[in-house]
């Protein structure tokens, strides 16, 4: 079961390509964008219920869950809420479980990595997003401008698809729920996850590697793979790293 990042972003997990060859891979559009429901609530609980509903609809009793970025954080919640449905976890450069999950530091790093020609446009779109009527177009444009900073080498990025969208309501609502859970003792609950996990961390990701390492330390059975010279989507710059993680998990 593939859980894309965002939140509120178009499902892009088909970009994993050969990384998931040999597996029956299932992905779905999370709530906030069509063809999923556009309405909330945009909470951890609703996202977990949606993931379980996907498994139920397809008659799948158990699955390995592979989550990227915010999707990796969601995978942890799913493993806690439905331990009988999850057999293992692969968390790819996931939002963390300690402190603010790495949100502030990641934002700082992305700001520092803005291409010079994008600084003016990003400042303008950020002002609109802070105004009374933020739009999906502004959210999408903000992500497009930040996109090169997610990679270790901006010249070797996964192209930003013109079909991708980012929902302001889903993004803001979900991150509000994430913050509530993080401040409510979420980190301590990870000791209750009994399945093996492999964390794949880009060494040069804007998401601090320390967040992934801290998350792994909270899990009873976790292994960390740090991918050199790779950013937030490490399989793009170092093909095969996610496939290796899945192999490691299968062996365990």
HULIN-V256215 format. One record per residue. N is the residue number from 1. RES is the residue in one letter. SS is DSSP state (H for helix, E for strand, C for the rest). BURIAL is 1 if it has 16 or more other C-alpha atoms within 10 Angstrom, else 0. Layout:
n->(N N)
res->(RES RES)
ss->(SS SS)
burial->(BURIAL BURIAL)
This chain:
n->(1 2 3 4 5 6 7 8 9 10 11 12 13 14 15 16 17 18 19 20 21 22 23 24 25 26 27 28 29 30 31 32 33 34 35 36 37 38 39 40 41 42 43 44 45 46 47 48 49 50 51 52 53 54 55 56 57 58 59 60 61 62 63 64 65 66 67 68 69 70 71 72 73 74 75 76 77 78 79 80 81 82 83 84 85 86 87 88 89 90 91 92 93 94 95 96 97 98 99 100 101 102 103 104 105 106 107 108 109 110 111 112 113 114 115 116 117 118 119 120 121 122 123 124 125 126 127 128 129 130 131 132 133 134 135 136 137 138 139 140 141 142 143 144 145 146 147 148 149 150 151 152 153 154 155 156 157 158 159 160 161 162 163 164 165 166 167 168 169 170 171 172 173 174 175 176 177 178 179 180 181 182 183 184 185 186 187 188 189 190 191 192 193 194 195 196 197 198 199 200 201 202 203 204 205 206 207 208 209 210 211 212 213 214 215 216 217 218 219 220 221 222 223 224 225 226 227 228 229 230 231 232 233 234 235 236 237 238 239 240 241 242 243 244 245 246 247 248 249 250 251 252)
res->(X X X X X X X X X X X X X X X X X X X X X X X X X X X X X X X X X X X X X X X X X X X X X X X X X X X X X X X X X X X X X X X X X X X X X X X X X X X X X X X X X X X X X X X X X X X X X X X X X X X X X X X X X X X X X X X X X X X X X X X X X X X X X X X X X X X X X X X X X X X X X X X X X X X X X X X X X X X X X X X X X X X X X X X X X X X X X X X X X X X X X X X X X X X X X X X X X X X X X X X X X X X X X X X X X X X X X X X X X X X X X X X X X X X X X X X X X X X X X X X X X X X X X X X X X X X X)
ss->(C E E C C C C C E C C C H H H H H H H H C C C C C C E C C C C C C C C C C C C C C C C H H H H H H H H H H H H H H C C C C C E E E E E E C H H H H H H H H H H H H C C C C E E E E E E E C C C C C C C C C C H H H H H H H H H H C C C H H H H H H H H H H H H H H C C C C C C H H H H H H H H H H H H H H H C C C H H H C C C C C C C C C E C H H H H H H H H H H H H H H H H C C H H H H H H H C C C C E E E E E E C C C C C C H H H H H H H H H H C C C E E E E E E C C C C C C H H H H C C C H H H H H H H H H H H C)
burial->(1 1 1 1 1 1 1 1 1 1 1 1 1 0 0 1 0 0 1 1 0 0 0 0 0 1 1 1 1 1 1 1 1 0 0 0 0 1 0 0 1 1 1 1 0 0 1 1 0 1 1 1 0 0 1 0 0 0 0 0 0 1 1 1 1 1 1 1 1 1 1 1 1 1 1 1 1 1 1 1 1 0 1 0 1 1 1 1 1 1 1 1 1 1 1 1 1 1 0 1 1 1 1 0 0 1 0 0 1 1 0 0 1 1 1 0 0 0 0 0 0 1 0 0 1 0 0 0 1 0 0 0 0 1 1 1 0 1 1 1 1 1 1 1 1 1 1 1 1 1 1 1 0 0 0 0 1 0 0 0 0 0 0 0 1 1 1 1 1 1 1 0 1 1 1 0 0 1 0 0 1 1 0 0 0 1 1 0 0 1 0 0 1 1 1 1 1 1 1 1 1 1 1 1 1 1 1 1 1 0 1 1 1 0 1 1 0 1 1 0 0 1 1 1 1 1 1 0 0 1 1 1 1 1 1 1 1 0 0 1 1 1 1 1 1 1 0 0 1 0 0 0)
